[in-house]
Amino acid sequence: MTAPTTTASTSGWRSRWRWAIPRRVPFAAGISGSLLVIILFIVATADIIRPIDTYTVDFAAALQSPSLSSPMGTDELGRDIMTRVFHGLRVSLFVSLMASVVALVLGGAIGLAAGALGGKVDSVLMRFLDVFASQNHLLFGIVLAVLFRPALGPMGAILLAVGLTHWTQMARIVRGELLSLRERQFVGAAINGGAGRWRLAWRHYLPHLLPAMGLGFVLLFPHAIFHESALSFLGVGLPPHQASLGNLLADSRSLILVGAWWAALFPGLMLLLTSLAIGTLGEYWRDRHNPRWRSELEL
Amino acid sequence: MLGVIVRRLALLPLILLGVATLTFVIVAISPFDPIRAYVGAETPISAEGREEIARAWGLDQSEPERMIRWAGRLLQGDLGHSTMLEGRPVSEALLERAGPTLVLIGTSLALVLVGGLIAGVLAAAFRDSWFDWLVRSVSHFNIAAPSFWVALMALYIFSVQLNWLPAAGTTDLRGEGGTGIDLKHLILPAVTLAITQQAWFTMYIRNTLLEVMREDYVQYATAQGIGRTALLLRHALPNALIPFVTLIGVNMGEIIGGSILIETVFAWPGLGTLTRDAALSADLPLLIAITIIGAFFVIMGNLFADVSYRVLDPRIRETGA
């Protein structure tokens, strides 16, 4: 080992950050991570890198194929598609994130209640869950979106539509983890030590459930992105003038028929890359953390 | 064996009742105003007019009473009347549109079965070759790619650019094809729907085959000097086929959801486009009927998966039941 000084300095850097860097990152996970960083950068700086107003109309520049000034082309009103895609990506990510939070909170609470209280409560909640789970995600989402649109607005309705159809998986994960947790010794020790029901749930169960819940959340996220865009694509999601990825794709059908392939290619590609990156990272995390979850988290 | 099926079948009406109740309760607690949706958001309506519609639709009764009446009519097969189609019975509209959807789903399932079987077996046979790599990459892409986007791109390539296949509908309205379904019109929707479902089936076949190949009886057959092809097809494949059949049932929901989106892209006059139109005009009776039927198929799919698994795998048959 005649290590020159340069490697010594990198190993110093490495040792300081060892906790953050896994020894071997698979190729796919590395690519997905980089992709996700780029996507987050785009979302954060959309106003700076593509500051043109999303609604700017310029008929002279209508339906132009991709060029240097507008790399993703323009739509039938002359709006720059790259601008709309970047801003739409932000809207879609935000909506799916909030919808996943709704599913996480609802599923987490119900799963925790079912697993911790057990007995009658458990079986009633599980039958309730079965009924919810046998609803078709997209169909039931459409009904919810239609029902709550006038009162909650398009954004609130879509959060509810995606959240209420996706919480069951989370509840199953939490309940399953909790049931195996209850058999552990430290739980018995806490009960013998006089811990009450709420203290047990908050101090002993929840911290052990967080990794599984976090992973379930990450794997849920691509689904939420897909369902948000599917609802918008069908016309019951975000309002048509708002650039979301689903709306851009819905608009693109008529543009495709006149030959403007770029109107559909780029929003869809963005949607695909985002969900692919998040999904791959989630699976990598799952396999690294606990391969046993593989079967339970097959979403 | 028979007992399990009977028990599962006995549970079926209970789950369906649960689904119907859930749907009714959600509609009842939602702030949705069906009369407002019917006359339109901008149209003024007098209090008398409102009362008249409410009486005609039975909205003036109490909620439990409405629920019981609605469930009773549901049991008789009366799914209510569509507001979008000017009071036509929902069941009539559904029956009229069911044909094209069944043809679409049936064709794409056949494509998935044949294509997934061939690709999965070949990928397992030539493990880690370029073909295996290709199958796996395409499958990963198909899982992540939104179905309606794949459909849009296929529409552009094969219909707009190459002009090989028609872009919309079931038949050429100018020709003498009548009102039937033209094969040329079926290709694009069926193939894109199959593409969205292909990945699960193919990867399942590949992975189960590789798993089965490690089993003792396969090792024994190898030791007896059996050839590679015979080993794969005669010994490994029958066992890999068991989860294959059940997967159709499990994926029923995905297939229904995919058909709604694909039908919308290709203007296929089936239940999917009907659902979309009902959603856009907030036609609640129609939407609820479709949702309950959708749930019915999901439940039946799961039941089918469970039963077929028991019928096909003697090991479960003996220990279960």
Interface residues (C-beta under 8 A of the other chain):
Chain A: R127 F128 D130 V131 F132 S134 Q135 N136 H137 L138 L139 F140 I142 V143 L144 A145 V146 L147 F148 P150 A151 P222 F226 S229 A230 F233 L234 G235 V236 L249 S252 R253 I256 L257 G259 W261 A264 L265 P267 G268 L271 L272 S275 L276 G279
Chain B: I15 G18 V19 T21 L22 T23 I26 V27 S30 P31 F32 D33 R36 A37 A41 H140 F141 A144 A145 P146 F148 W149 L152 M153 L155 Y156 V160 Q161 A167 G253 I256 G257 I260 L261 T264 V265 T275 R276 A279 L280 A282 L284 L287 I288 I290 T291 G294 A295 F297 V298 I299 N302
